[in-house]
């Protein structure tokens, strides 16, 4: 029969192992991001412009500037600046479609489509290369573990049970 100290030791070991896994997971995600950013930078397009170009390429009917702003949670003015730069660099074209000159129809140019295709190839290459040496069973197991972790985190979202409770009065 285990005593309380043995249980405490096992709990501490599991917590330490979990922290190391989280650190490794975050470091891996950051490294993946850095590798992708490095490859995108090598294509000559700024990160935010690239993200917007890839977003536009996912839509058969290109979204409005307001829809783009909503998607990226940025101001319509920031979208306008990014689109202006994409247009100046030859990745997109904007044609005025309304009588008031405020409605723009966005289209991706040949240069923009080539950049999107190159990006998709690079992303596929990165994603494939990062799993070199893992067989199908390992990948399925890893995916299952990630799904469980995600479900656990989703259940915890908004849980403030350990947060200090404000009981009224002045908090200063």
FENKAUR-V191855 format. One record per helix or strand of 2 or more residues. SS is the DSSP state (H for helix, E for strand). FROM is the first residue (numbers start at 1). LEN is the number of residues. If there is no record, write none. Layout:
BEGIN
SS FROM LEN
SS FROM LEN
END
This chain:
BEGIN
H 4 39
H 47 11
H 65 8
H 76 13
E 92 5
E 104 5
H 110 20
H 136 21
END
